[in-house]
């Protein structure tokens, strides 16, 4: 058992990095213990293989200074918010006891992302129940935030990621098998994230959300529940 500050959960090995990589970098730069839980190995993706995706995940983990990375054995493209998946997520939460959990939105264009987000949301409460049938000692994270993949919500809190932006893009580029490669064979299967404009689109989202929050580059996160404010001065930029 290794206690974490943050456990970021994704359906596939690149989800966390593509969805909230800047937030992860800000956290590890601040000395927080961050782990990533990939629910599948991404073995049925249209590009790459189980082996290449595992190697890319290890490269990203090193760049992001993760405390740990785990990959569960659920089948890619077949994720469902089932009791089996919920129990596995509960076991991981109990094993690592994170104060904060990050997960995809419970709705997304990719059904695996949506299933992962829904399963995480449904796992938080039973993780703290004494008699819920999953391994580990009951534990419930203090906060859960959902990050964006394809789809978005209209409102979010926004993390300032300007200081880590170059590394945030480098983190995404660790998953080169999934991204556009200039000069690559035209026979490579086309996907939504293998478009030449995918990385510029990540930056465009960050600039839009940053502008909305008064920042240059921002990464949106949606809290699952209401957030308590104990430091009122923080609402006013540090002064009242």
C-alpha positions, 0 to 999 in steps of 0.5 A: 500500500502506498498513500498518494495525494492524487490518483488520476484514473483513465480508461487508456494509457494516454487519457490522463496525459491528454486530459489533465497532463498540465495539472499532473505536472503542476502537482508533481512539481509541487512535491505531491505524490501522484499515481495513474491508474489505467483501466485498460492497456489500450490494446484494441486501439486503432494505432499502436500495440499493447507493447508500444503503448506500455512503453509510451506509458512508462516514458510519460510516467518518468517525465511526469515524475509519477509515484506509480502507475498501474494498469488493470486488465479490463478489455479495451473498447469493452469498458462498462460501469459494472460492479466488477469495474467498481470493485476494482476501482474501490480496491485501488482507492483503498490501496492508495488512499488518495485525497483527490481523484481525477477521472474523465467526465461520466459522458464522452464521445468515446464510450470507454471514457464515459464508462470510466468516469461513471464507474469512478463516480459510482465508486467513491461512496462505497469505497468508504463503506465498511461492508462493501465487498472489495479488498482493503480498508474503507477509505473515501477521497476528499474530492473528485474532479472530472477532466475533459477528453472529447466532450466538455461541461460549460463550467469548471475550475481552471488550473493555471498551466502556463508554466508547464505548457511545453512539458505538457505538450511533451507529455502528450507526445510521449504517446507518439503511436497515437498522434500524427507523424509528419511523413508517415505512411498514408496507410496509417489508420486515421483517428480523431487524435491522429489529426495534424491539428490535434496538439494545436486543438489542445492548446486552443482549449487551454487558451479558451479556458484560460481566457475565461478564468483570466489566465493565459493557458488553463486546464478545466476540471469539474468537481463532482460535488460542492467545494468547501471554501475555508480560506475566504481570501483565496476567492479574492486572489489572496486578499479581502 
